[in-house]
C-alpha cells in the first residue's frame, strides 16, 4: 500500500483541496480518490484558527468514516473540540474560539450534524496508526519507540501534546522536549503538532506541520517513496509561530 500523510490542516480547506490535486487525486462524489489507490492519512488538528474548519471535518468524515478511503489520527485540537462537543467545560482559546464562532453562525440542525460527524470521526480513530506494511507510525505529536503498542494515559498525552516538561511559555503553550533527537527506531515516525518552515527529517522521523494556518504551506509525506509535496498557504504569514531546533 502507498500512503500520503497530510500535516496539520487547521481549517485550511482550500489548501487541502490544492494539496490533493497536486498529489494526483481526483474528486469523485465529493471525496478525493487517487487513481493508483493511494491512502491519505490525516495526522490530526483538522480544525481551529483557519477559515473553514467544518468543510475540513465534512471531507475527513466522508473519506475516513463513510467511504473508508482515508485514515485519521487525532491531534490535541481534535481532542479539545471533541470534549467541547460532548459538553465538557473547555476554554475557548488557542484557536478553538474560531471554530466555535464558525459553529454558532450555522443553523441549529447544521451544528448538530457537524457535531455528530466529528464525534463519529474522533471516536473511531486510533490514538496513533501503526502501518507495518511501510514500517511507519503516524502520531500527531510523535511517539517514543517504547510507547508503540501501548495506549495508556501517558502515551495519549505524549501522542497528543508531545514530550511536555510541565512548564509553559508566556502565551500558555506547554514547553516540549525535542524527543526526535533521541529516537533511534527503525520505523518512520510521521508527525506534526510543532510548526516548522520546512519538513524536518531527523533520526527516521519527519515533522510535516509546515504551518499552513500561519501562512507557510501544507505538506504531505509519501511512503514508500519517502518524498514530500507542499502547496502554498493562502493565509497571512506569521513568523513568530515557527519553531527552530538545534540539530
Rosetta blueprint (number, residue, H / E / L):
1 X L
2 X L
3 X E
4 X E
5 X E
6 X E
7 X L
8 X L
9 X L
10 X L
11 X L
12 X L
13 X H
14 X H
15 X H
16 X H
17 X H
18 X H
19 X H
20 X H
21 X H
22 X H
23 X L
24 X L
25 X E
26 X E
27 X E
28 X E
29 X L
30 X L
31 X E
32 X E
33 X E
34 X E
35 X L
36 X L
37 X L
38 X L
39 X E
40 X E
41 X E
42 X E
43 X L
44 X L
45 X L
46 X L
47 X L
48 X L
49 X L
50 X L
51 X L
52 X L
53 X H
54 X H
55 X H
56 X H
57 X H
58 X H
59 X H
60 X H
61 X H
62 X H
63 X H
64 X H
65 X H
66 X H
67 X L
68 X L
69 X L
70 X E
71 X E
72 X E
73 X E
74 X L
75 X L
76 X H
77 X H
78 X H
79 X H
80 X H
81 X H
82 X H
83 X H
84 X H
85 X H
86 X L
87 X L
88 X L
89 X L
90 X L
91 X L
92 X L
93 X L
94 X L
95 X L
96 X H
97 X H
98 X H
99 X H
100 X H
101 X H
102 X H
103 X H
104 X H
105 X L
106 X L
107 X L
108 X H
109 X H
110 X H
111 X H
112 X H
113 X H
114 X H
115 X H
116 X H
117 X H
118 X H
119 X H
120 X H
121 X H
122 X H
123 X H
124 X H
125 X L
126 X E
127 X L
128 X L
129 X E
130 X E
131 X E
132 X H
133 X H
134 X H
135 X L
136 X E
137 X E
138 X E
139 X L
140 X L
141 X L
142 X L
143 X L
144 X L
145 X H
146 X H
147 X H
148 X L
149 X L
150 X L
151 X L
152 X L
153 X H
154 X H
155 X H
156 X H
157 X H
158 X H
159 X H
160 X H
161 X H
162 X L
163 X L
164 X E
165 X E
166 X E
167 X E
168 X E
169 X L
170 X L
171 X L
172 X L
173 X L
174 X E
175 X E
176 X E
177 X L
178 X L
179 X H
180 X H
181 X H
182 X H
183 X L
184 X L
185 X L
186 X L
187 X L
188 X E
189 X E
190 X E
191 X E
192 X L
193 X L
194 X L
195 X L
196 X L
197 X L
198 X L
199 X L
200 X E
201 X E
202 X E
203 X L
204 X L
205 X E
206 X E
207 X E
208 X L
209 X L
210 X L
211 X L
212 X H
213 X H
214 X H
215 X L
216 X L
217 X E
218 X E
219 X E
220 X E
221 X E
222 X E
223 X E
224 X L
225 X L
226 X L
227 X E
228 X E
229 X E
230 X E
231 X E
232 X E
233 X L
234 X L
235 X L
236 X L
237 X L
238 X L
239 X H
240 X H
241 X H
242 X L
243 X L
244 X L
245 X L
246 X L
247 X L
